[in-house]
Amino acid sequence: MATGQEPRPLYTAGGIGAATAAAIGMATLMTFTLIGWVAAPHATFGEDIQDVFKVAVQAWLVGHHAGFAIPGGQVQMLPIGLLVLPGLLLYRSGRRLARTCELPRLRHVFQAALALAGPYAAIAGTLALVGRTEVIQPSMVQALLSGFLLAFVAGGLGVLRQLLLDKHIPRRRLLEIMPARSRSLLVGTSSATAVLLAAGALLFFAALLLDFGEAVAITERLAPGMVGGVLLFIIQLLYLPNAIIFGTSYAVGPGFALGTETVVAPTGVVLGALPDLPMLAALPESGAAPVLSLVALVAPFVAGGVGGALTLRSAPTVVSEAAPLWGFVCGVATGALWAGLALLAGGPLGAQRLAVVGPSPWQVGMITALEVGVAAAITAWAANWLYFRSPPAIPAERAGADPAADRTGESAGPDRERRRRVPRLRLPIPRGGGRARDRDDSEDLYGITYEADPARRPADGR
């Protein structure tokens, strides 16, 4: 918050931020829609302007990944890349909210994100009702849900970023203040997800590069021209995240569908008629899956190994039986995340043959959880065992002391080295006068003192 500026009420600022982000997005889409309306033949201004507004509203909802119904079917497979524009606007609104409101603690980020997401979801639901026509009927439920989630995540990140800047807190401190186990699971799940994303991207681009000649032939057959070529490139760029998630679903095992009774999986490929889109040249021919693509099947096990190792590296457990359990929890969290991504990337594209497009969310989630979870459990157990098998060495040299002997005069040896490896518990123990001192080797876990020197005992003999 700027110096000398009165702080705004949190929920008032959240409503203003949500309305501002929605208005800027609508204004941008309305501008492009009006340009297209002016360039096309049309009737009188009063007859068409209402339709122009509804088209802009429908485009705004599509940009928030809210599906809509058409006669005989639904359209829910929307480009994930469209989420970038409203996400950036909400991120900016979140930062402005943090500057104008009084948020003394980082824990208030959740409340600020909620203050922004609630009004934004209400705006999205209202526009879903306004944008309905006889042909296109946006889903109000999806508009409410997608608007709330996008505003909560993007706006919350904006609030968090601004608070970190205002309080001069480095970003790495966020991990340090988290509980150890939560931090380790977050690091492990994020690492496993990153490996799977890299595998999906590598698989897609490698397949597209191998069939690049066919992609060029499809583009020449379409003959889009200069403006059409730019639009075609933008459309494919917006669908690129969907294609990467499709590739990861192939690497995990279930694969994906491009219509009813079709499948693209390591077990085989069955395709029907496809639209002329250059990026679809990456698809294999119907029949047996390419042998080279089967290398991608190791990706979930590599992801599990990386996730399991990182999960136990930052928070090892002294109970060896719990290490594989936490590794498997990392795999389950990764599977749940990929089930959500598969749901976001796929969906119907109309009626009849295109009613089934994309990966199955429950299959991708379940198989990812099993493959990543088993690999992570084994790796976590091994990483935890190696950590306690070779603990950090304690320097034997001390100032003014013999390296071969400790302060009790005990000589170094196998028994002494074994005791050296055992960590010592040091807790504050209350003493006389309300003071506290660290527990040393002469105290057991219950606070009973065994003093070797009678001169150090208290006067009352305790």
Secondary structure, 3 states (H helix, E strand, C coil): CCCCCCCCCHHHHHHHHHHHHHHHHHHHHHHHHHHHHHHCCCCCHHHHHHHHHHHHHHHHHHHCCCCEEECCEEECCCCHHHHHHHHHHHHHHHHHHHHHCCCCCHHHHHHHHHHHHHHHHHHHHHHHHHCCCCCCEECHHHHHHHHHHHHHHHHHHHHHHHHHHHCCCCCCHHHHHCCHHHHHHHHHHHHHHHHHHHHHHHHHHHHHHHCHHHHHHHHHHHCCHHHHHHHHHHHHHHCHHHHHHHHHHHHHCCCEEECCCCEEECCEEECCCCCCCHHHHHCCCCECCCCHHHHHHHHHHHHHHHHHHHHHHHCCCCCCCHHHHHHHHHHHHHHHHHHHHHHHHCCCEECHHHHCEECCHHHHHHHHHHHHHHHHHHHHHHHHHHHHHCCCCCCCCCCCCCCCECCCCCECCHHHHHHHHCCCCCCEEECHHHCEEECCCCECCCCCECCCCHHHCCCCCC
